[in-house]
Amino acid sequence: MDGDAVRAVLDKERARFGQDAIDAFMTPIAPDEAARSSVNLVRRHAPGAEIAFDTSGGDRVEAVERWR
């Protein structure tokens, strides 16, 4: 996938978070075993952080709202 295209989608979703006054940080992770260590690092260093997983490039805000 083209890096500029991925960045454009992330920027668009970040703007949607801002419109809904949601403080969020996004990072793409591969859906494989390496993802487990990324998520565990967040849990270890930010135990109060809420983690949401989206199903496509355009539903990140909805993924967060499901857990609110």
C-alpha positions in Angstrom: 0.0 0.0 0.0 1.2 3.5 -0.8 2.5 5.4 2.2 1.0 8.7 1.1 -2.4 7.0 0.8 -2.2 5.5 4.3 -1.1 8.9 5.7 -4.1 10.6 4.0 -6.5 8.2 5.6 -4.9 8.6 9.0 -5.0 12.4 8.7 -8.7 12.3 7.7 -9.6 10.0 10.7 -7.5 12.2 13.1 -9.6 15.2 12.0 -12.8 13.3 12.7 -11.5 12.5 16.2 -10.9 16.2 16.7 -14.4 17.1 15.6 -15.8 14.7 18.2 -13.4 16.0 20.9 -11.8 12.6 21.3 -8.1 12.6 22.4 -6.6 9.8 20.4 -3.4 8.4 19.1 -3.4 6.1 16.1 -0.7 3.7 15.0 -1.1 1.0 12.3 -0.1 -2.5 13.4 0.1 -5.6 11.3 -2.5 -8.2 12.1 0.0 -10.9 13.1 1.8 -12.1 16.2 3.9 -8.8 16.3 0.7 -7.0 17.1 0.5 -8.8 20.5 3.8 -7.2 21.7 2.7 -3.7 20.6 -0.6 -4.0 22.5 1.1 -5.4 25.5 3.6 -2.5 25.6 0.7 -0.1 25.7 -1.0 -2.0 28.5 2.3 -2.1 30.5 3.2 1.5 30.1 -0.3 3.1 30.0 -2.5 0.7 32.0 -5.4 3.2 31.9 -5.3 3.6 28.1 -8.4 2.4 26.2 -7.5 0.5 23.1 -9.9 0.1 20.2 -9.5 -1.9 17.0 -11.1 -0.8 13.7 -12.2 -3.0 10.9 -11.3 -0.8 8.0 -9.6 2.5 7.2 -12.6 4.6 7.8 -14.2 3.4 11.0 -11.8 4.4 13.7 -14.1 6.9 15.4 -16.8 4.3 15.4 -14.5 1.8 16.9 -13.7 4.2 19.8 -17.3 5.1 20.3 -18.3 1.4 20.7 -16.1 1.4 23.9 -17.2 4.7 25.4 
